[in-house]
Amino acid sequence: MNTKRNVYLDLKNIDDARSVLFEQFGSITTQIEEMDVVDAKGRVLAEPAVASVSSPNFHAAAMDGIAVDASFTFGAKEDSPVTLEPGKTAVWVNTGHLMPESTNAVIMIEHLNIIDDISVEIEAPAVPWQHVRKMGEDIVATKQLFARGHRIDSYSLGALLSGGVFRVNVYKKPRVLIIPTGSELIDWKTAGAGDFPAGKVIESNSVVLGGLAQDHGAEFDCHPTIADDLSAIREAVSVATATRERSGKAPYDMVCIIGGSSAGSEDYAKPVIESLGRVLVHGVTMMPGKPVLFGSISGTPVFGIPGYPVSAIVVFEQFAGPLLLNMQKSKPVHRQTAMVSPARKMASRLGVEEFVRVKIGSVDGNLISSQLPRGAGSITTLTEADGILRIPKNVEGISEKEQVKATLLRPLAAIENTLVITGSHDNTLDLLADQVKTVNDRVSISSSHVGSMGGLMAIKKNACHMAGSHLLDPEDGSYNISYVKKYLAGQKVWVVNLVIREQGLILPKHNPKQIKSILDLHQKEGRFINRQAGSGTRVLFDYQLSEMGISPREINGYENDEYTHMNVAAAVLSGRADTGLGIMAAARALDLDFVPVITESYDLVIPNRFYHTPNVRVVLDTICSQPFLKRVNALGGYSTENTGKIVHRPESGSAEI
């Protein structure tokens, strides 16, 4: 076994690394092939496309009516009409018909007074070439329709065919070989439904990178997964980069080794490239994606791509994708951008450029971003993201007052029609987001989980449309109202109940430690997983400890927290914790045991200025609908008897349940 570690000796920034890449491979272009125009959508012209025929290639009627020699109509007036005889001084024509000889104008049928079967009157003269598409009006034979380098889109197909161009010369699609590596990987086709062995991971990166290769105009092959074996990986890369005798070219224009690009003792991408060619860059000052490496083997670019999904995607989009486009002389992909303001301060590490995935919504005409978890292994942070913020390496973070440029992953129009719900997590919010789509597919819901207090603060900062909250007032046992009055004093808000839910201890199946109450956490020394400070669940737990006279310091794991009920349940399922406080629906979703502690009210807090807006009304109507109520009750641990009821009105300031 090779135990040598691949230390990052010379980290480069993104621009410098890309310069090295293009200095080495920027002159590489794929070969040229001729193909039918109808099959060429998305391809890049290697030679100019020149029309061989005119369009139209005859004078054509542009309207239904009669074709005439315009001179026969001169002098026609309302009080002195001119009579024309179809078949003699006029010819009936339909749109697109060849103009009869000796005619040069069309009079629309709506402007004719039909007298009888053989004569019509006109009350205004025609102008020469009126309502006529002249020969070559659109395209004249020999006109250059498109220069080389033009990417053929759907409109281009119509122009090429109209101009008599039926075959085109285009750059071949680059061919990419993707080699997934790692002894822990299993193929999705052989993996059971969640019953594969612990320590094994479904190999998905090759599918994602293959799709990205196609997005960048390339074709790809996926090599069978190779275990962490230096000689096996080396053999696969050697075959992929070996030049063929007849063509003098390697079978692939690019090779991507997934996994093994980091500095571990079983990270083999670097020694493989070094043994067959030359490493050009190992390590880039960006997150995610720092371990990227690339080199040259027999003139073929070979990438070592990190195994974490988000890292793999960022690396491909920053380096491999642009190079593939360049091989086809295709222009870089430019996504739409917009200026956004962070809902909360975003910290960042100096010396590293960060790609932060964010949700974005339009609140009071301002685009507000909320960051998603930054873990490089969380592919859902990209599927849920509306945009990417790039924090430069010389910046420690972004304040709430700054506006920064975001690269959008969804159309701006869709983002502007997104309802932003910030605050406490609840499983029913996911159901709500889906159910709303069945009612009005223009409306989207973006929910971010920052705890109940975080939601109220987001309202205070005008950073959301509504907040989910379940803050217990220990003085009277009520929920949310006292906090609204305290922290949102002076603001007019509505409080509407979403659900009544069971909070309790989430436990492993069969409850092996026989934990039956919060008191047992202290007495049996079970490992606890907490919720983040400011969450309603944390407030509830602290209240329960206070009532029992237990100090948080006496709870093993009190300082360890998660941001959602499902993450708490996952921590228990994995064995990282013996229990955690959460909702019954989360325990039930993962087939875990549950001990009820309290029944609580989970409410939506809505500023008055949004309450009557169309999008909010869609949400409020949806939560009262029978399909939504049925889906919520099926989760377990919920009561919908008060769902949709107004708990607090801005006019009275009093609770009404």
N, C-alpha and C positions, 0 to 999 in steps of 0.2 A: 504493500500500500504506500502511496506517495503521501508523506506527511508534511511536505514543504508547503509553507503558506505563501500566497501570492500577495505580498504587501503592495499597497498603492504607493508607488514611489514618486509619481509626478501627476497629481490631479490637475486636470485642465477645466477651465470654465466651458460653458456650452458653446459659445462663439468660437473659441480657439479649437475645441474638439471638432466642430463642424468644418472649420477651415482645413484642418488636417485631413479630414475625410474627403473633402472635395478636391484638395490639391492632389491627393493620391488617385481618386477614382472619378473626378468630375468630367474627364474627357471620354469616359466609356459611354458608348451608345449601343443600343441593340441593333440587330440587323434589320434590313428593310424587307417587307413582304407586300405582295399585291393581293388585294382581296375585293370582293363585291362590296359596293357601297352599303347595301342593305345590312351587311354584317359588321360594319365599321363603327357603329356608335361607341363613343368613348375612346377611340383610337386617335393617334396623333399623326398628322400628315407629314411624310418625309419628303414630299415634293409638292409643288403648287398644284392646285386643282383648277383646270382651265375649261370653261364651257365649250362644248362642241356644237351646240345648237342654241338658237335664241329662244327666249320664253317671254310671251308667246311667239311662236314662229309663223304667225299670220295675224292680220288685223281681226280682232274679235269683238263682237258686241258685248258691251258691259251691262246692258239692261235689256229687259223684255220690251218690245215695241216694234217700230218700223225703222228700217235702214233707208237713208235717203242721201241724195247729193244735196249738201247744205244749201247750194245756190238756188235750188228749187223752192226753198222756204223763205227766201228773203222777202221782206215786205209784209209778212203775216202779222196782223194785229187783232186785238180783241174785237174791234168794230169792223175789221176787214180781214176775215180769216182766209187762209189758202186751202184749197181742196187738193188732196193727193189721192192717187189711185193705186192701191197695192197691186203689184204685177206689172205696173207701167212706170209710175214715178216714185214708187216706194216698194219695199219688200218686208214682209213680216219676218221678225227674227226673235230668237230667245237668247238669254244670257249665255255667252260662250260660243255662239255660232260664228262661223266664218262670215266676215262682211262681204256681201255680194259685190261684184265688180261695179265700178262707177259710183259706189256709195262711200261716204266719208263721215257720216253722223248717224246717231240713233236718237229717235224721239221716244221718250218713255210712254208706255201705253196709258199711264195715268193722265198724260197731257193731250190725249187724242179725243176728239169728238167723233164717234163713229156714226156716220150718217146712214149707211146701208152696207150691203155686202161688197160693194165695189168702190166705196169712197169714204175718206175720213177728212176731217177739218183740223187745222192747227191754228192757234191764235197767237203764236210767237215764233220767230224764226229760229232755226238751229244754227249752232256755231260749228264750223269744221272740226271734226274729231271729238265732237261732243259724245260722251258716253261710249267711247270706243277705246279698247285696249290695243294700242298700236304694236305692231311687230317689234319685239325687242324691248318693250316697255320695262320689263323686269330684268332680263338678262340678254345681253347681246353676245352672239357667238364670238369666241376668242377672249371673252372677259375672264380675268383671273377671279375665281370665286373665293378662294382661300389660299393664303400663303402657307408655306411649309411651317410646321410648328402649331398649326391650328388643331385644337381638340374637337373632334366631330361630335356634335350634339344632335338632338332630335330635329331642330330647325335646319341644321346643316344638311341632314339627309335629304330634306325636301328641295333645298337649293341645288344640291349636286345632281339629283335625278332630273330636276327641271332643266338643268343646263346640259343634259345628255352625258353626264359623267357617271358611268356605271361601275368603273373599277378605279381604285385608288391605291397609291403606294403609301404605306404607313410603317411606323416603327413597330417591330415585334414587341409583344409583351415580355418584359423581363421574367425570367424563371427563377423562383426562390425555393430553396430547400430548407425546410424547418425541421430541426432535430431536437425533440424534447429529451432531456436527460434527467435522471434522478431515480435512485432505487426505491424511493417512496411512492412513485407514480403508478397509477393503474388506469387502464383504458375504460372510458365510460361504458363501452359496449359490454365489458365483462364485469363491471361493478354491479353488485346487487343493489336493491332499493334501500340504501342506507345501512346495509349490514356488512360492509367490507371491513377488513381488519383495522384495528387502531394503529395509527402511525402511517396509514396509506392515504394518499390524496388523489382525487380524480384529476387526470391530466386535461386541462382546458386551454392552456396558453397557446398550444399549436393551432387550435380552432380560431382563437381570437386573432392571433398574428396572421393566420391565413386570410381571414376576412379583411384585415387591414392591408395586407398585400394586394388583395383584389381592389380595395378602395383606392389604392395608389397605382392602378392600371397593370398589375402584375398577375402572373399565374403562380401557383405554389403546389409543391408536393410535400407531404408530411412523412418523415421517416418514422418507422416504429420506435417507440420509446426505448432508450438505451439506459441501462443501469449505470451507476457511478463506476465506470470502468474505463480507465485511460486509453487502453489499447483499442477497445471497441469504438469509443467516440472518435479516436484518431483515424481509424479505418474508414468510418462513415464520411468524415470530412475529407479525407484523402481522395476517396472515390468521387465525391461531389465536385472537387476542384481540379481533378486531373484533366488535362487537355486531351481532346480526341485527335487522333492522327489525321483524319480526313479534313476536319473543319479547323483544327488548330485552336478550338475553343473548348472551355469546360462545359459540362452539361447544364450548369446553373450559373446564373449571373450574380447570385448572392446566396450566401449560406448563413442561417441564423441558428446558433446553438442556444437552446433555452436552458437556463440553469447552469450552475458551475462557473459563473463569471466573477464571483466574489473572492474573498481572501482566505477561504477555508482550506483545510488539508485535502478535502475531496472535491474541490472546485477545479475542474479539469479544462475548462475552456482556454485559459491562458497557456498552459503547457502544450495543449494540442496545437494552437496557432503558432506558438514559438517553435515547435518541432517541425512544422511543415512550411512555415513562412516567417512572417515578421509581425509582431504586435506593434501597433501604431499608437493606441491610446488605451490606458487601463485606469478607469476612474474619472468621473466628471463631477464637478462641484454642483450637483443638483439633487433635490429630493422630491419625489422618489426617483430612483434610477442611478444612484451614485456608482454601483459596481459595473456599469457598462464597460465593455471593451470591444475593440475592433482591430483587425489587422488585415494583411494581404497574404494570400496563398496563391501562387502562380497567377497573380494579377486579379484574382477574384476577391471581392470584399467578404470577409467573414466576421460576423458579429457574435460576441458573447453577451447574451441578454439575460438580465436577472430573472429569477424564477418567480418572484412575487408578481402577481397579475398587474397591479397598477404600475409598478416599475417597468414591467415588460412593455406595456402600452405606451408609456411616456417615452421610453427609449426608442421604440419603433417610430413614433410620430416625430421625434426630434431629429433622428439620424437616418434610419433605414428607409423610411417613407420618402423623405425629400430626395434621397439618392436614387430611388426607383423612378421617381418622376423625372429626374434629370436624365436618366438613361434613355428616356423616350422623348427628350426635348420638350417635356410638358411643364407648364407653369406650376409653381407651388400652390398648394391649397391654402386659401385665405378664408378663415372663418369670420363671421360677424363679431364685432366687439361693442362694448358699451361701458360707460362709466358707472361704477356701483360704490355704495358706502357699506362698510362692514357693520353688522348689527352689534358686534362686540369687538373689542381690540383683538387683533391677531398677532400673536408672538411669532418670532422667526429666529432661526439660528444665523448668526453672522458667518459669512464665508461660504454659504450654500444658497443657491437659488432654489426657492421652493415653488412647487406647483400645487396650489391649494384648491381642492374641489369644494365648490360652494353651491348652495341653493340660492336662487334669486327670485325676488318678487317685487312688484311695483306697489309701493305704499305711499299714498298722497302724491303720486307722480314721481317719486324717487325710487330708484332701484336699490334694494337693500339685499345684502348678501349674508348668509349664515354658513359658516364653515362646517364641512362634514369631517368625520374622523380622518386623520392623515395617514393611517396605517397603509403601507404599500401592499399588504395582502388582501385588502378589502375591495374587491371588484365592484361591490354595490355602491361604493362611494362615487364611482363613475357613472353607473347606471342611474343613480338618483340625482346626480349633479346637473345643474343648469349652466354652469360655467366653470372656468378655471382662472384663478388669480395667480399671477407670477410675482412673487416677492423677491426683489433683487438681493444678491448675496451681501451687499453692503448695508442692508436695512435690518434692524432688529424686530420690526413688526409694523403693523398698520393700525392707526388709531381709528376710533369710531367716527371722527370728524373728517377723515380723509376720503377723497374720491379716487378710486383706482380703476384701471382698465381691466375688464374681464373679457376673456375669450368665451363666446357663447356656444354652448352645446345644443341649445334649442333655439328656435326662432324667437326673436324679440317680441313679436306679436303674441306668441303663446305665453311667454314669461309675464307679459303685461296683463294677461288674463288669468294669472295664477293667484289663488287666495292663500295668503301666508298665515299658517297657524303655528305659533311658537309657545313653548311651555312644557307642561308635564306630558310624559308619554302615556298613551293608552292604545291597546290593540284595536279598539273600535275606530281610531282615526284612519287606519289602513282600509277598513271596510268602507268608511265614509268616502274616502278618496275614490274608491272604485265605484261605489253606488252613485255618486254624483255624476260620473261619466255616463251612466245609463239614462240620467235625466237631462243633462246638458253637456254634450261632449266638448263644448268650447271652454268650460270651466275646469281648471285643475286645482288640486290642493297640494301645497308643499308644507309639510310639517317638520319642525326641527325640535329636538328634545333637549331643553336646557333647564328643566325643572319648573315648578309652578311659580316660584319667585322670579326666575328668569323670564317667564312669560309676562308677568305683570310689569317687569322693568322694560321689556320690549314694547309694551303698549305705551308706557310712559315716554319712551324715546321715539315713538312714532315709527317703530320698526316692524310692525305686523298688523294684520287685520283683526286677529282675535287670538286669545291665549287659552290653553287648556290648564285648568287649575283644580287642585283638591287640597287646599290648605286648611288644616284643622285649627280652630280657635279653642285652646284648652280651657278658656274661661267659661264658655257656654256650650261647647260641643258643636257649634255651627261650622259651616265650611265657607270659606272664601270672602264673605261679605265684609268682615272686619278688616281683612287685608286690603280689599278693594278701597274701602273708605280711608285707610291709613296711607297706602302707597300711591293711590290714584286720586287723592283729594283734589277737588277742583275739576276733575274730568268727568264727563258724562259717559257712563258705560252701562251696558245691559249685561246681566248674568243669566245664562240659559242653561238648564241642566241637559247634559248629554246622556249620562247613565248614572245609576247607583251601582256600586261594585263592591266585591269582597276583597279586602286586603288581608293578607295573612302570611304565614311562614311557608315558603316553598321548600320542599324536602325531597331527598332521593326516594325512589320507589321503595315502598315497604318501610320507610323511615327507620333505618338500621340503628340510629342512636336514640330512637324513641323520644325525640324532641316534641313536646306537646304545648309549649308556651314560650314566650320571650324569657321568662324566668329561667327556663332550662338552659338557655344560652350561657348564662352565668354559672349555673350549677354544674352543667355537663361539659362546659368548655368546648362547645362546638365552634367550628370555624364559620364566621359570618361574612356575608358579602353585602355591603351597604349600598345605598343610593347616594348620588352626589349632593353636596351641600346646596340648600335652596330648593330641593325637590320636596313635594308634599309628602312623599313616603319617608324621607329623612326627618321631616318635622314630626310626623306621626311616631316614628321610632324613638326619637329623642323624648317625646312626650311620654311614651310608654315606659321608657327607662326611668324618667324622672318620677313617675307615679310609683314605681317599684323601688325607688331609692338606689338604683344601680348607676354607677359612673360609666360613661362611654369607654373609659380606659380599661374597664373590667371585661369588655366584650372583645374577644379574639377576632380581629379582622374588621373592627369598626372603621378603620382608616382606609380600607380597600373599598372602592365604589365603582358602580356602573351607571350608565345613563338611561337604560331602558329596563323595563320589567323582563323582557325576553332575554336580555343579556344576564340578568340576575339568574333566571331559570337555567340558562346555558352554563353558568358557572357552577350551579348545583349539579346539573347533569354530568358535567365533565369531572366532578370530584374536586374542583378547586375550592369549593366551599361546602359545608354541611347544610347550610340553610341561608336564606335571605328573605327579606320582606318584599312582597310583591303581590300582584293580583292573581286571582284564581285562574283567569283565562290563560296566563302565561304558563302556569304549572300544568294545566290541562293540555295545552298545545304540545308540550314535550313529555307528556305522560308521567308527570311527577306527582308526588303526594303534596297535600296542602292542609294546613291547619288554620282555620279562620281566626282573625284577630279583631277586625272591625269592619263594619259596613259604612261606606263613605260616599260622598257626593262628588262626582267629577263633572265640572261645569265649564262652559265656554264663556269667557269674558270678552265682550264686544264693544269697542268704542261706538258712541252714538252716531258719529259721522259715517260709519260703515254699515250700521245695522239695517238700513233700508235700501242699500245698494243691491242691484240685481244679483250679483254673485253670492253675496251673503244670504239673500233670500232663497237662492237655490239650495244652499247648505241647510238652512233652517227648515225648509219644506222637506228636504230629503230625510233629515233625522226623524221626522214625524211619519214618514211613509212606512207602510206595512212591510215592504221588502227589506228595508234597512232594519227595522225592529226585529224581524224574523231572523236575520243573519246575526244580529247582536246576541239574541237569546240563545242561539245555537252554540255560541262560544262557551257558555257556562260561566257562572260567577257574576252575572249581571242581572240587574232589574231595570226594566224600561218603563216602569209605571209613571215616572216623572219626566221622561225624555221629551224635550221640547218645551217644557214649562218654564215660564219666566220666574227667576228667583229674585231678581232685583231690577228695578226700573230706574232710569236716570231722573225721571220727574219726581218720584216720591222718595227715592233713596231708601226704601224699606223692602225687606224680604217678603215674598208672597207665598212661599210654599207652606 
